[in-house]
């Protein structure tokens, strides 16, 4: 991500998804923190939503 607009686009892609509880995205550190309900959404679905918005993702725990 290069700017605040990029972070907004990525956040918007996740915000409406079922099972997403909270999102924190920083373009300065190129990171996103996503809290979700694993009974409603899985990590692959989250990664697909981010990819659809035009960004790659790596899941770290």
Secondary structure, DSSP 8 states (H G I E B T S, - for coil): --SHHHHHHHHHHHHTSTTEEEEEEETTTTEEEEEE-TTT--HHHHHHHHHHTT-------
